[in-house]
């Protein structure tokens, strides 16, 4: 009978991480937890002090790991769309999907136990797990193992929608009769009004200048810019696009109307999964539904993409939207969950964040559908000011 000799080790340098490359890749991680992407992004972020990868070994064989980094960062404390000022903390940031291998109940407890030890010894003041599945053993361990004053009481579940597809994707056939009619009506209006409309696919390094410039023209007028979210022509975003273009992952699409960019969709196609990163449209063309038109056309295009593995899935990303609900055929619940160090500073931040989170959630519940209406009106007001 096999005698388990479990041990946990923290890898803190790229050289140490390379020792588990074969295991890491064999786990088939998602895009955000891809080893090369993880190392690239950790080196890119000025806030990052170093990698922090927790590996669970059975003797000398890795069985599971948590992929994170130690950063000097501010934990988000939000009141609706407003971000409240918060002090800087040393945070262990574990990337989305960065829990690989056998993360069963027993192993999840051992991995989270290592994180708790790092917080107790002062290595970090908090740990953040970015969008763990709420029905996973890792989420349950992160929620239940810390002491009550170190636990997260501001956990907000978010829907994560997907569309499982085949090589020849018929998007419209999956919609209701009403939605098919509405889409076709908008599509005819768009193509009749703009007979020379076209969608350009930009995925190469020498196309990045045009991609960034035209995407900026669109997003500068959108509600996303007014809220400070979404695409922006920053050095970090540019470097990320360059990385994905070099890897052959980048897939960016721009809809041109009267030779002007009217909408864009930027993502990456890796291992048969298209991950949506940025999507926006010029509100001046809103009555033509340029965003939905572009999405449907791109999904059809991805089903015939000749580069790399056949497309298997569209990952619409965290958070909900009407187009995601209509076009997806699978979903799961995820959440950011935090653990706080047993220090006065960390516990105080947890209390403030938890208090606000509880108040906001109670308000949303009491308001019901009115909360979504206010959210839409806020977006419209922001768009008008952009």
C-alpha positions as CSV (number, residue, x, y, z in Angstrom):
1,X,0.0,0.0,0.0
2,X,1.2,3.4,-0.9
3,X,2.4,5.5,2.1
4,X,1.6,9.2,1.5
5,X,4.4,11.5,2.4
6,X,2.8,14.8,1.7
7,X,4.8,18.0,2.1
8,X,4.2,21.6,1.1
9,X,6.9,23.8,-0.5
10,X,6.7,27.5,-1.6
11,X,8.5,28.4,-4.8
12,X,9.5,32.0,-4.8
13,X,11.7,32.4,-7.9
14,X,11.2,31.7,-11.7
15,X,14.0,29.2,-11.5
16,X,12.3,27.2,-8.7
17,X,9.0,27.3,-10.6
18,X,10.7,25.8,-13.7
19,X,11.1,22.6,-11.7
20,X,7.4,22.0,-11.9
21,X,6.8,23.1,-15.5
22,X,6.0,19.6,-16.7
23,X,3.4,19.0,-14.0
24,X,2.0,22.6,-14.4
25,X,1.5,22.1,-18.2
26,X,0.1,18.6,-17.7
27,X,-2.7,20.1,-15.6
28,X,-4.0,21.9,-18.8
29,X,-4.6,25.3,-17.0
30,X,-6.7,28.0,-18.4
31,X,-5.2,31.1,-20.1
32,X,-4.8,33.2,-17.0
33,X,-2.9,30.3,-15.3
34,X,-0.8,29.3,-18.3
35,X,2.7,29.1,-16.9
36,X,4.3,31.4,-19.5
37,X,1.5,33.9,-19.2
38,X,1.8,33.8,-15.4
39,X,5.5,34.4,-15.4
40,X,5.1,37.2,-18.0
41,X,2.4,39.0,-16.0
42,X,4.2,38.6,-12.7
43,X,7.3,40.3,-14.2
44,X,5.2,43.0,-15.9
45,X,3.4,44.2,-12.8
46,X,5.3,46.9,-10.9
47,X,3.4,46.0,-7.7
48,X,4.6,42.4,-7.8
49,X,7.5,41.6,-5.4
50,X,8.0,38.0,-6.4
51,X,6.2,34.8,-7.4
52,X,4.5,32.7,-4.7
53,X,3.6,29.2,-5.8
54,X,2.5,26.7,-3.2
55,X,3.2,23.2,-4.3
56,X,1.9,20.0,-2.6
57,X,4.2,17.0,-3.1
58,X,3.7,13.4,-2.4
59,X,7.4,12.6,-1.7
60,X,9.0,14.3,-4.6
61,X,6.0,14.1,-7.0
62,X,3.9,17.3,-7.3
63,X,0.2,16.6,-6.7
64,X,-1.4,20.1,-6.6
65,X,-0.4,23.8,-6.6
66,X,-1.6,27.3,-6.1
67,X,-0.2,29.9,-8.5
68,X,0.2,33.4,-7.0
69,X,2.4,36.3,-6.4
70,X,3.3,38.6,-3.5
71,X,2.3,42.2,-4.3
72,X,2.1,45.6,-2.7
73,X,-1.5,46.4,-3.6
74,X,-4.8,47.9,-2.3
75,X,-7.6,45.6,-1.6
76,X,-10.7,46.7,-3.5
77,X,-13.4,48.2,-1.3
78,X,-16.3,49.2,-3.6
79,X,-19.5,51.0,-3.1
80,X,-21.3,50.3,-6.3
81,X,-19.0,51.5,-9.1
82,X,-17.1,53.7,-6.7
83,X,-13.8,52.4,-5.3
84,X,-13.1,53.7,-1.8
85,X,-9.5,54.5,-0.7
86,X,-7.8,51.7,1.2
87,X,-4.3,51.3,2.6
88,X,-1.7,49.4,0.7
89,X,-1.2,45.8,1.9
90,X,1.2,42.9,1.2
91,X,-1.1,40.6,-0.6
92,X,-0.8,37.1,-1.9
93,X,-2.7,37.3,-5.2
94,X,-3.7,33.9,-6.5
95,X,-4.6,34.1,-10.2
96,X,-7.9,33.0,-11.7
97,X,-7.8,29.3,-12.3
98,X,-4.4,29.0,-10.6
99,X,-5.3,26.0,-8.5
100,X,-4.1,23.0,-10.4
101,X,-3.9,19.3,-10.0
102,X,-5.7,17.2,-7.3
103,X,-7.5,19.9,-5.3
104,X,-9.6,17.4,-3.3
105,X,-10.8,18.3,0.2
106,X,-7.7,17.0,1.9
107,X,-5.3,18.6,-0.5
108,X,-7.2,21.9,-0.5
109,X,-6.9,22.1,3.3
110,X,-3.2,21.5,3.1
111,X,-2.7,24.2,0.4
112,X,-4.9,26.8,2.3
113,X,-3.0,25.8,5.5
114,X,0.2,26.9,3.9
115,X,-1.4,30.3,3.0
116,X,-2.6,30.7,6.6
117,X,1.0,30.0,7.8
118,X,2.3,32.7,5.5
119,X,-0.2,35.2,7.0
120,X,0.6,34.2,10.6
121,X,4.3,34.7,10.1
122,X,3.9,38.1,8.5
123,X,5.0,37.2,5.0
124,X,1.8,38.8,3.8
125,X,-1.2,40.7,5.3
126,X,-3.8,39.1,3.2
127,X,-4.5,36.5,0.5
128,X,-6.9,36.9,-2.5
129,X,-8.2,34.0,-4.6
130,X,-9.5,35.5,-7.8
131,X,-12.8,33.9,-8.8
132,X,-12.7,30.4,-7.4
133,X,-15.7,28.2,-8.1
134,X,-18.0,28.5,-5.1
135,X,-18.7,24.8,-5.0
136,X,-15.0,23.8,-5.0
137,X,-13.1,22.3,-2.1
138,X,-10.6,25.2,-2.4
139,X,-13.4,27.8,-1.9
140,X,-14.8,25.9,1.1
141,X,-11.4,25.7,2.7
142,X,-10.6,29.4,2.2
143,X,-14.0,30.2,3.7
144,X,-14.0,27.9,6.7
145,X,-10.4,27.3,7.8
146,X,-9.4,30.9,8.9
147,X,-10.3,32.2,12.3
148,X,-13.6,34.1,12.3
149,X,-12.0,37.6,12.4
150,X,-9.7,36.6,9.4
151,X,-12.5,35.2,7.2
152,X,-14.1,37.1,4.3
153,X,-17.7,38.2,5.0
154,X,-18.0,40.3,1.8
155,X,-18.0,37.4,-0.7
156,X,-20.1,38.3,-3.7
157,X,-20.9,35.5,-6.2
158,X,-20.5,36.3,-9.8
159,X,-21.8,34.4,-12.8
160,X,-19.3,33.1,-15.4
161,X,-20.9,32.2,-18.7
162,X,-19.6,30.0,-21.5
163,X,-20.7,28.8,-24.9
164,X,-19.6,25.3,-25.8
165,X,-19.3,25.2,-29.6
166,X,-18.3,23.0,-32.5
167,X,-16.3,23.6,-35.6
168,X,-19.4,24.9,-37.5
169,X,-21.2,27.1,-35.1
170,X,-24.7,28.2,-35.9
171,X,-25.3,31.0,-33.3
172,X,-28.7,32.2,-34.4
173,X,-30.3,28.8,-34.2
174,X,-29.7,28.7,-30.5
175,X,-31.6,32.0,-29.9
176,X,-35.3,32.3,-29.3
177,X,-37.5,33.1,-32.3
178,X,-38.0,36.6,-31.0
179,X,-34.3,37.2,-30.5
180,X,-33.5,35.8,-34.0
181,X,-36.0,38.2,-35.5
182,X,-34.6,41.2,-33.6
183,X,-31.0,40.4,-34.5
184,X,-31.8,39.9,-38.2
185,X,-33.7,43.2,-38.2
186,X,-30.8,45.1,-36.6
187,X,-28.3,43.4,-38.9
188,X,-30.3,44.4,-42.0
189,X,-30.6,48.0,-40.7
190,X,-26.8,48.1,-40.1
191,X,-25.8,46.6,-43.5
192,X,-28.4,48.8,-45.4
193,X,-27.2,52.0,-43.7
194,X,-23.5,51.0,-44.0
195,X,-23.2,49.0,-47.2
196,X,-19.5,49.1,-47.0
197,X,-19.3,47.9,-43.4
198,X,-16.6,45.3,-42.7
199,X,-15.0,43.4,-39.8
200,X,-11.2,43.3,-39.8
201,X,-9.3,40.6,-37.9
202,X,-6.1,41.9,-36.2
203,X,-3.8,39.4,-34.6
204,X,-0.3,40.1,-35.7
205,X,2.4,42.2,-34.1
206,X,2.6,44.7,-37.0
207,X,-1.2,45.3,-36.6
208,X,-1.0,46.3,-32.9
209,X,-0.6,50.1,-33.5
210,X,-3.8,50.1,-35.6
211,X,-5.6,47.9,-33.1
212,X,-4.8,50.0,-30.1
213,X,-5.5,53.3,-31.9
214,X,-8.9,52.2,-33.3
215,X,-10.0,50.4,-30.1
216,X,-9.2,53.6,-28.2
217,X,-11.4,55.6,-30.5
218,X,-14.3,53.4,-29.7
219,X,-13.8,53.0,-25.9
220,X,-13.2,56.7,-25.3
221,X,-16.9,57.2,-26.1
222,X,-18.2,54.2,-24.2
223,X,-19.7,53.8,-20.7
224,X,-16.7,51.6,-19.8
225,X,-14.3,54.6,-20.1
226,X,-16.6,56.7,-17.9
227,X,-16.5,54.0,-15.2
228,X,-12.8,53.5,-15.6
229,X,-13.0,49.9,-16.7
230,X,-12.4,47.9,-19.8
231,X,-9.8,48.5,-22.5
232,X,-7.3,51.3,-22.2
233,X,-4.2,52.1,-24.3
234,X,-1.8,51.7,-21.3
235,X,1.7,50.2,-21.5
236,X,0.5,47.1,-19.6
237,X,-2.3,46.4,-22.0
238,X,-0.1,47.0,-25.0
239,X,2.6,44.6,-23.5
240,X,-0.1,42.0,-22.9
241,X,-1.4,42.2,-26.5
242,X,2.2,41.9,-27.7
243,X,2.7,38.8,-25.6
244,X,-0.4,37.2,-26.9
245,X,0.4,38.1,-30.5
246,X,3.8,36.5,-30.2
247,X,2.2,33.3,-28.8
248,X,-0.3,33.3,-31.7
249,X,-3.2,33.6,-29.3
250,X,-4.4,37.2,-30.1
251,X,-7.8,37.5,-31.8
252,X,-9.0,41.0,-32.2
253,X,-12.0,42.1,-34.4
254,X,-13.0,45.6,-35.3
255,X,-16.3,46.5,-37.0
256,X,-15.9,49.5,-39.3
257,X,-18.9,51.6,-40.3
258,X,-18.3,54.3,-42.9
259,X,-14.6,53.5,-42.4
260,X,-14.8,54.5,-38.7
261,X,-14.4,51.9,-35.9
262,X,-17.9,51.3,-34.4
263,X,-17.2,48.3,-32.2
264,X,-14.4,45.9,-31.2
265,X,-14.0,42.6,-29.5
266,X,-10.5,41.6,-28.3
267,X,-9.6,38.2,-26.8
268,X,-7.3,35.2,-27.1
269,X,-7.7,31.8,-28.7
270,X,-5.7,29.2,-26.9
271,X,-6.1,25.4,-26.8
272,X,-9.5,25.7,-28.5
273,X,-10.9,28.3,-26.0
274,X,-11.6,31.9,-26.9
275,X,-11.3,34.1,-23.8
276,X,-13.1,37.4,-24.1
277,X,-11.1,40.3,-22.7
278,X,-12.4,43.6,-24.1
279,X,-15.6,44.5,-25.8
280,X,-17.1,47.9,-26.5
281,X,-19.1,49.9,-29.1
282,X,-19.5,53.5,-30.0
283,X,-22.9,54.6,-28.5
284,X,-23.5,56.8,-31.6
285,X,-24.3,53.6,-33.4
286,X,-26.3,52.0,-30.6
287,X,-29.6,51.8,-32.6
288,X,-27.9,49.4,-35.0
289,X,-26.8,46.9,-32.3
290,X,-23.1,47.0,-33.5
291,X,-21.8,45.1,-30.5
292,X,-24.2,42.1,-30.8
293,X,-23.7,42.1,-34.6
294,X,-20.0,41.9,-34.2
295,X,-20.2,39.1,-31.5
296,X,-22.4,36.9,-33.6
297,X,-20.2,37.3,-36.7
298,X,-17.0,36.7,-34.7
299,X,-18.4,33.5,-33.1
300,X,-19.2,32.2,-36.6
301,X,-15.7,33.2,-37.7
302,X,-14.1,31.4,-34.7
303,X,-15.9,28.2,-35.6
304,X,-13.9,28.2,-38.8
305,X,-10.6,29.6,-37.4
306,X,-7.9,27.7,-39.3
307,X,-5.1,28.5,-36.8
308,X,-4.5,26.1,-33.9
309,X,-6.9,23.6,-32.4
310,X,-10.6,23.6,-33.4
311,X,-12.6,26.1,-31.3
312,X,-14.4,24.3,-28.5
313,X,-15.6,27.1,-26.2
314,X,-16.2,30.8,-25.9
315,X,-15.4,32.1,-22.4
316,X,-17.4,35.3,-21.9
317,X,-15.6,36.2,-18.7
318,X,-16.7,37.1,-15.2
319,X,-19.9,39.1,-14.7
320,X,-23.2,39.1,-16.5
321,X,-24.7,41.0,-19.4
322,X,-27.7,40.5,-21.6
323,X,-25.7,39.3,-24.6
324,X,-23.9,36.7,-22.4
325,X,-27.2,35.4,-21.1
326,X,-28.6,35.0,-24.6
327,X,-25.5,33.5,-26.3
328,X,-24.1,31.2,-23.5
329,X,-25.2,27.6,-23.0
330,X,-23.3,26.9,-19.8
331,X,-22.5,28.8,-16.6
332,X,-21.0,28.5,-13.1
333,X,-20.8,30.6,-10.0
334,X,-17.4,32.1,-9.0
335,X,-16.3,34.6,-6.4
336,X,-13.3,36.5,-5.1
337,X,-12.5,35.3,-1.6
338,X,-10.0,36.8,0.8
339,X,-8.2,35.7,3.9
340,X,-6.8,38.2,6.3
341,X,-3.7,38.1,8.5
342,X,-4.3,38.1,12.3
343,X,-3.0,41.6,12.7
344,X,-4.8,44.8,13.8
345,X,-4.4,46.5,10.4
346,X,-5.7,43.5,8.4
347,X,-8.6,42.8,10.7
348,X,-9.7,46.4,10.6
349,X,-9.6,46.4,6.8
350,X,-11.6,43.2,6.8
351,X,-14.2,44.7,9.2
352,X,-14.6,47.8,7.0
353,X,-14.9,45.8,3.8
354,X,-17.2,43.2,5.3
355,X,-19.5,45.9,6.8
356,X,-19.8,47.7,3.5
357,X,-20.3,44.5,1.6
358,X,-23.1,43.3,3.9
359,X,-24.8,46.7,3.6
360,X,-24.6,46.7,-0.2
361,X,-25.8,43.2,-0.6
362,X,-28.8,43.9,1.7
363,X,-29.6,47.0,-0.3
364,X,-29.5,45.1,-3.6
365,X,-31.8,42.4,-2.2
366,X,-34.3,44.9,-0.9
367,X,-34.3,46.9,-4.2
368,X,-34.7,43.8,-6.4
369,X,-35.0,44.5,-10.1
370,X,-34.8,48.3,-9.4
371,X,-31.0,47.9,-8.6
372,X,-30.4,46.7,-12.2
373,X,-32.4,49.5,-13.6
374,X,-30.4,52.1,-11.6
375,X,-27.2,50.4,-12.8
376,X,-28.3,50.8,-16.4
377,X,-29.3,54.4,-15.9
378,X,-26.0,55.1,-14.3
379,X,-24.2,53.6,-17.3
380,X,-26.3,55.7,-19.7
381,X,-25.5,58.9,-17.7
382,X,-21.8,58.1,-17.8
383,X,-21.9,57.4,-21.5
384,X,-23.6,60.8,-22.1
385,X,-20.7,62.5,-20.3
386,X,-17.9,60.6,-22.1
